[in-house]
Structures are given as structure tokens and as C-alpha cells.
Amino acid sequence: MRTLAVSLLLLGFFGLCAGAQPREISFAQAQHIATIVAGHDNLQVDDRTVVLNSMDTRRQAGFIPGYYTFSVIQESDSSVSPDKTLRVYVISKRTADTWEMNLCTHYSFPELKKLQENVMRETGAAPGDAGTMPQAIGCASQARAESPMPQ
């Protein structure tokens, strides 16, 4: 009986420790967000000529630890002209805050804000948790440019 009580106590303790780990969105959720943001930029990802590729494949922690990174590439139809990188989206695994890394553009539009609210409810994050993102992705010295509303 005492062994059972100690086992349950330890199980509860380790369960609490495991629960203390920060929750993050899945790769599929981040990929969906990147597709939504590409659409906002008037880029139709079609998996034939304009493709969305993960940049997180080389290291366990990803391209930038704590974030999912996707490139949107327009594939060339000839061997003479190269593929063209159209955007590089960086998405916070905790808040779904989204930036374009090369342009240092922060995205904020109604559909994305709704997704971010859902993500933060799921992960337990707060909007301020993304405060260090500009520094982490190399955009700290840039002015925080917001994405314009689509026309």
C-alpha cells in the first residue's frame, strides 16, 4: 500500500514537471499559418510553381530555435533560370507571431490575429512572449514595419 502511494506521488510529481514544459504549435499548424500569410502577400502556394518549403530540416532545434521557418519559392521551369525565393516566413512556436525575415516585416491582419489568439490559448502564451522575436531573427535594428492590409 505504501509502495502504491509513493508510486502515485512520484507519477504525479513527474506529470507536473512534464506539464511545466512550454507548449508549442505543431509543424502542420505553422505550415497552415505560413500558407495564410503567403495568401495575404498575394502568393498562391500551389506546389507546382510556387512552393512552401521548411527550412528547419538540418538541425533538431530548427533553423532558428523556438521558431518554424518557411521559404516560399517560385520554381523555374527551365534549367537556365534559377528558382526565386519570394518570402521567408518565421513563425513563433508559442505565439504564432509571424515575420518575413529578409524584409523584416511583421504581419498583423484579422485572420492571422484570430489564429494567434487560438494558438496562445492552446499554448498558454501571452502576446508579450514574442517580444524578443525581432532580435532572434535579426530584425532588431529594423523599424517594426507592419504588413499592409491587402487591397
Secondary structure, DSSP 8 states (H G I E B T S, - for coil): -HHHHHHHHHHHHHHHHHHTS-----HHHHHHHHHHHHHHTT----SSSEEEEES--SSTTTTTTTEEEEEEEE--SSSSS--EEEEEEEEETTT--EEETTTTEE---HHHHHHHHHHHHHHT--GGGGTTHHHHTT-TTS--EE-----
